[in-house]
Amino acid sequence: MKTIISSIAVLVCTVVVAADQSSHLVTLFDGKTLDGWEGDLKTFRVDDGAIVGGSLKAEVPRNEFLCFKREYGDFELRLKFKVLGKGANAGIQIRSRRVPNHHEMIGYQADLGDGWWGSLYDESRRKKMLAAADAEAVAKVLKRDDWNDYRIRCQGNRVQLWINEQQTVDYTELDCTLEQRGLIGLQIHGGPPSEAWYKDITIEELP
């Protein structure tokens, strides 16, 4: 009997290890440098293990984006964020592109900021809210001026968003002409003195 139990235990452990090895989770930010990222380094910096956009000491002149250089299509992106400053606004671009010879990006944005938390906006393209989060539901889980989790899942023409595991958006894109692949970008929105902090950024590509 002991032999049988031992064999089962070995089999279970083998399966668990195989599952761990098959994971395609990739870290996009090493917590120390901006290797693999590109953008305005006067606006973005690394501070205390996080990427920080903007400043609490001066107005943010315009929208700025720090982009990861590799493109992604179907994926699950996870990161932590906090947004500081009265009237602060920020967001995470997904399946997006740089506007040529311009500071803006075009594409889907998982939004951040009062009136926008957890909503899906179409930045510089249709320029409208594609799916609005339930503000009351988000308010119950959001930790203001502190770290929060954002989970962003894109698969096919479906985009899903969660803040602190509270689902805020489940959106299906009906326009089949829109590209469903592109860059990931971290935004600080132009406006009053404010900062957007991002860390623990990981991505898993989906089949």
JOKATA-V613293 format. One record per residue. N is the residue number from 1. D_FIRST is the distance of its C-alpha to the first C-alpha in whole Angstrom. Layout:
# JOKATA-V613293
N|D_FIRST, N|D_FIRST
This chain:
# JOKATA-V613293
1|0, 2|4, 3|5, 4|5, 5|6, 6|9, 7|10, 8|11, 9|12, 10|14, 11|15, 12|17, 13|19, 14|20, 15|21, 16|23, 17|25, 18|26, 19|27, 20|29, 21|31, 22|32, 23|34, 24|38, 25|39, 26|42, 27|44, 28|48, 29|49, 30|48, 31|50, 32|52, 33|54, 34|56, 35|54, 36|54, 37|56, 38|60, 39|63, 40|65, 41|64, 42|67, 43|65, 44|62, 45|60, 46|57, 47|57, 48|54, 49|51, 50|53, 51|55, 52|58, 53|61, 54|64, 55|66, 56|67, 57|70, 58|72, 59|72, 60|69, 61|72, 62|70, 63|67, 64|65, 65|62, 66|59, 67|57, 68|54, 69|56, 70|53, 71|53, 72|50, 73|50, 74|47, 75|45, 76|43, 77|45, 78|44, 79|47, 80|48, 81|52, 82|54, 83|58, 84|61, 85|64, 86|66, 87|67, 88|64, 89|63, 90|60, 91|57, 92|55, 93|56, 94|54, 95|55, 96|58, 97|61, 98|64, 99|67, 100|69, 101|71, 102|70, 103|68, 104|67, 105|64, 106|63, 107|60, 108|58, 109|57, 110|55, 111|57, 112|57, 113|60, 114|62, 115|62, 116|60, 117|56, 118|54, 119|56, 120|57, 121|60, 122|62, 123|63, 124|67, 125|66, 126|66, 127|67, 128|65, 129|62, 130|60, 131|57, 132|58, 133|55, 134|55, 135|57, 136|56, 137|52, 138|53, 139|55, 140|52, 141|49, 142|52, 143|52, 144|56, 145|57, 146|53, 147|50, 148|49, 149|46, 150|47, 151|45, 152|47, 153|46, 154|48, 155|46, 156|49, 157|52, 158|50, 159|50, 160|48, 161|49, 162|47, 163|48, 164|45, 165|43, 166|46, 167|47, 168|51, 169|51, 170|50, 171|53, 172|53, 173|56, 174|58, 175|61, 176|59, 177|62, 178|60, 179|58, 180|54, 181|54, 182|55, 183|55, 184|54, 185|56, 186|57, 187|60, 188|62, 189|65, 190|69, 191|70, 192|70, 193|69, 194|65, 195|62, 196|59, 197|55, 198|52, 199|49, 200|46, 201|47, 202|44, 203|44, 204|41, 205|43, 206|41, 207|41
